Amino acid sequence: MDASIESRVGREVEAWLRWVPRWRPGTHRARSRLCQQCFGSPVLKAAGLDTDVPHAVQHPLSMRVKTLIEDEVETYTAQNLPMLHRELGLIELRRAAQAYHPLEGLGPEFDGIELDPPPSEPDSPYLFTFEEFVQPLSADDPELVPPPLSIEEKASLRVEMRLADDYALIVGRRVCAVLAGHKDELQNAIARFVEPQVQALLADLGSTLDPHSR
């Protein structure tokens, strides 16, 4: 696992480093609440991006690493946890039966971002939301609804779920350790491409608020 993790983390870091020079302030809609993926993230802490970095810059790296960990756990599950693999496969089949998937296929800078405006936003110009087009997972197709699990099968499934969670923690710790080795280049990119734009934005805001500068 270690060689695979190191190479994949390296590729995701390189992809983020290629993306970050293109970042500009204000290119992402402000969030109405904290991002659960990024707030307090050990991944961002290991990368040195957990403080004084715009969320729109943090989020792509966070989501790239999330996908990496999920892929590793999915491979482990397919190879070692047959019951859990089957249940997850049925969920994917039901999801594939949906007619519209507005949240899938997004780039990491958008993946996990709220696409719809906050419902309480006054005078919202939106006539519809993406969420309204997402159909609930279907449970009507008999081919997608397996027979009820026995008590023994439920117990086995719970064990496999715990094993998958334990493996995710192992992968996550390894990913954080590898990311720590890339901290300098990540922070250098922030200092070179992000911080000057943030400082310019703050200076512009300060001059706007200062009546003596007009």
C-alpha positions as CSV (number, residue, x, y, z in Angstrom):
1,M,0.0,0.0,0.0
2,D,2.8,2.5,0.9
3,A,4.2,2.8,-2.6
4,S,0.8,3.2,-4.1
5,I,-0.2,5.8,-1.6
6,E,3.0,7.8,-2.0
7,S,2.8,7.9,-5.8
8,R,-0.9,8.8,-5.7
9,V,-0.4,11.6,-3.2
10,G,2.4,12.9,-5.3
11,R,0.2,13.0,-8.4
12,E,-2.6,14.8,-6.5
13,V,-0.2,17.3,-5.1
14,E,1.3,17.9,-8.6
15,A,-2.3,18.4,-10.0
16,W,-3.1,20.9,-7.3
17,L,0.2,22.8,-7.9
18,R,-0.8,23.0,-11.6
19,W,-4.2,24.3,-10.7
20,V,-3.4,26.9,-7.9
21,P,-1.8,29.5,-10.2
22,R,-5.2,29.8,-12.0
23,W,-7.1,30.5,-8.8
24,R,-8.6,34.0,-8.4
25,P,-10.5,35.5,-5.5
26,G,-14.2,35.6,-5.9
27,T,-14.5,32.8,-8.5
28,H,-16.5,30.6,-6.1
29,R,-19.8,31.4,-4.4
30,A,-19.6,32.0,-0.7
31,R,-20.8,29.2,1.5
32,S,-23.6,29.6,3.9
33,R,-22.1,27.2,6.4
34,L,-18.7,25.6,7.2
35,C,-17.5,22.9,4.8
36,Q,-17.6,19.7,6.7
37,Q,-14.9,18.2,4.5
38,C,-12.4,21.0,5.1
39,F,-13.1,22.4,8.6
40,G,-10.7,20.8,11.1
41,S,-9.4,18.5,8.4
42,P,-6.3,16.5,9.4
43,V,-5.4,16.3,5.7
44,L,-5.2,20.1,5.5
45,K,-3.3,20.3,8.7
46,A,-0.7,17.8,7.5
47,A,-0.4,19.8,4.3
48,G,0.1,23.1,6.2
49,L,-3.0,24.6,4.6
50,D,-5.3,24.6,7.6
51,T,-5.0,28.3,8.6
52,D,-5.0,31.6,6.7
53,V,-5.7,29.9,3.3
54,P,-9.0,30.6,1.4
55,H,-11.4,27.7,1.5
56,A,-11.6,27.8,-2.3
57,V,-7.9,26.9,-2.4
58,Q,-8.1,24.3,0.4
59,H,-11.1,22.5,-1.0
60,P,-9.6,21.1,-4.3
61,L,-6.7,19.4,-2.4
62,S,-9.0,18.1,0.3
63,M,-11.4,16.6,-2.2
64,R,-8.5,15.0,-4.2
65,V,-7.3,13.3,-1.1
66,K,-10.8,12.3,-0.1
67,T,-11.2,10.6,-3.5
68,L,-7.8,8.9,-3.1
69,I,-8.8,7.5,0.3
70,E,-12.2,6.3,-1.0
71,D,-10.6,4.6,-3.9
72,E,-8.1,2.7,-1.7
73,V,-10.9,1.6,0.7
74,E,-13.1,0.6,-2.3
75,T,-10.3,-1.6,-3.6
76,Y,-9.7,-3.2,-0.1
77,T,-13.5,-3.7,0.2
78,A,-13.8,-5.4,-3.2
79,Q,-10.9,-7.8,-2.3
80,N,-11.6,-8.6,1.3
81,L,-15.2,-7.6,2.4
82,P,-17.7,-9.4,0.1
83,M,-20.9,-8.6,1.9
84,L,-20.1,-4.9,2.2
85,H,-19.0,-4.8,-1.4
86,R,-22.3,-6.3,-2.5
87,E,-24.4,-3.9,-0.5
88,L,-22.4,-0.9,-1.8
89,G,-22.8,-2.3,-5.3
90,L,-26.6,-2.3,-4.9
91,I,-26.5,1.3,-3.8
92,E,-24.5,2.2,-6.9
93,L,-27.0,0.4,-9.1
94,R,-29.9,2.3,-7.6
95,R,-28.0,5.6,-8.0
96,A,-27.2,4.7,-11.6
97,A,-30.9,4.3,-12.2
98,Q,-31.5,8.0,-11.5
99,A,-32.1,10.1,-14.6
100,Y,-30.0,13.1,-13.5
101,H,-26.7,13.4,-11.6
102,P,-25.9,17.1,-11.1
103,L,-23.3,16.5,-8.4
104,E,-21.3,13.9,-10.3
105,G,-18.4,14.4,-12.6
106,L,-17.3,17.7,-11.1
107,G,-13.7,18.8,-10.8
108,P,-12.2,18.7,-7.3
109,E,-12.5,22.5,-7.0
110,F,-16.3,22.1,-7.3
111,D,-16.8,18.6,-5.9
112,G,-18.6,18.8,-2.5
113,I,-19.5,22.5,-3.0
114,E,-23.1,23.5,-2.5
115,L,-24.5,24.3,-6.0
116,D,-27.8,25.6,-4.9
117,P,-28.4,29.0,-3.1
118,P,-29.3,28.9,0.6
119,P,-33.1,28.3,0.8
120,S,-33.5,31.3,3.1
121,E,-31.8,33.7,0.8
122,P,-34.2,36.6,0.2
123,D,-35.2,37.6,-3.3
124,S,-33.4,34.7,-4.8
125,P,-33.6,34.8,-8.6
126,Y,-33.5,31.0,-9.0
127,L,-36.6,29.4,-10.4
128,F,-35.4,25.9,-9.6
129,T,-32.6,24.2,-7.7
130,F,-30.4,21.3,-8.7
131,E,-31.6,19.4,-5.7
132,E,-35.1,19.4,-7.1
133,F,-33.9,17.4,-10.1
134,V,-32.2,14.7,-8.1
135,Q,-34.5,11.7,-7.7
136,P,-34.4,9.7,-4.5
137,L,-32.7,6.3,-4.7
138,S,-35.2,3.8,-6.0
139,A,-36.1,0.7,-4.0
140,D,-38.9,-0.4,-6.3
141,D,-36.9,-2.6,-8.7
142,P,-36.9,-6.1,-7.4
143,E,-33.5,-6.7,-8.9
144,L,-32.1,-3.9,-6.8
145,V,-33.7,-5.0,-3.6
146,P,-32.1,-8.1,-2.1
147,P,-33.9,-10.4,0.4
148,P,-33.7,-9.3,4.0
149,L,-30.4,-10.2,5.7
150,S,-30.4,-12.8,8.4
151,I,-29.2,-12.0,11.9
152,E,-25.9,-13.6,11.2
153,E,-25.5,-11.7,7.9
154,K,-26.3,-8.4,9.7
155,A,-23.6,-9.2,12.3
156,S,-21.1,-10.1,9.5
157,L,-21.9,-6.9,7.7
158,R,-21.3,-4.8,10.8
159,V,-18.0,-6.4,11.3
160,E,-17.0,-5.7,7.6
161,M,-18.1,-2.1,8.0
162,R,-15.8,-1.7,11.1
163,L,-13.0,-3.3,9.1
164,A,-13.5,-0.8,6.3
165,D,-13.6,2.1,8.7
166,D,-10.4,0.9,10.3
167,Y,-8.7,0.6,7.0
168,A,-9.8,4.1,6.0
169,L,-8.1,5.4,9.2
170,I,-4.9,3.5,8.3
171,V,-5.0,5.0,4.8
172,G,-5.8,8.4,6.1
173,R,-2.9,8.4,8.5
174,R,-0.5,7.3,5.8
175,V,-1.8,9.9,3.4
176,C,-1.2,12.6,6.1
177,A,2.3,11.4,6.7
178,V,3.1,11.6,3.0
179,L,1.5,15.0,2.6
180,A,3.6,16.3,5.4
181,G,6.6,15.7,3.2
182,H,5.1,18.0,0.5
183,K,4.3,20.8,3.0
184,D,7.1,23.1,1.9
185,E,6.2,23.1,-1.8
186,L,2.5,23.5,-1.0
187,Q,3.2,26.5,1.3
188,N,5.5,27.9,-1.3
189,A,2.7,27.8,-3.8
190,I,0.4,29.6,-1.4
191,A,3.0,32.3,-0.8
192,R,3.7,32.8,-4.5
193,F,0.2,32.6,-6.0
194,V,-2.4,33.0,-3.3
195,E,-1.1,35.4,-0.7
196,P,-0.3,38.3,-3.1
197,Q,-3.9,38.2,-4.3
198,V,-5.3,38.0,-0.8
199,Q,-3.2,41.0,0.3
200,A,-4.2,43.0,-2.8
201,L,-7.9,42.2,-2.1
202,L,-7.4,43.4,1.5
203,A,-5.6,46.5,0.4
204,D,-8.4,47.3,-2.0
205,L,-11.0,46.7,0.7
206,G,-9.1,49.0,3.1
207,S,-8.9,51.8,0.6
208,T,-12.6,51.5,-0.1
209,L,-13.5,51.7,3.6
210,D,-11.0,54.5,4.4
211,P,-12.7,57.9,3.6
212,H,-9.3,59.7,3.5
213,S,-8.1,57.5,0.6
214,R,-10.8,58.9,-1.7
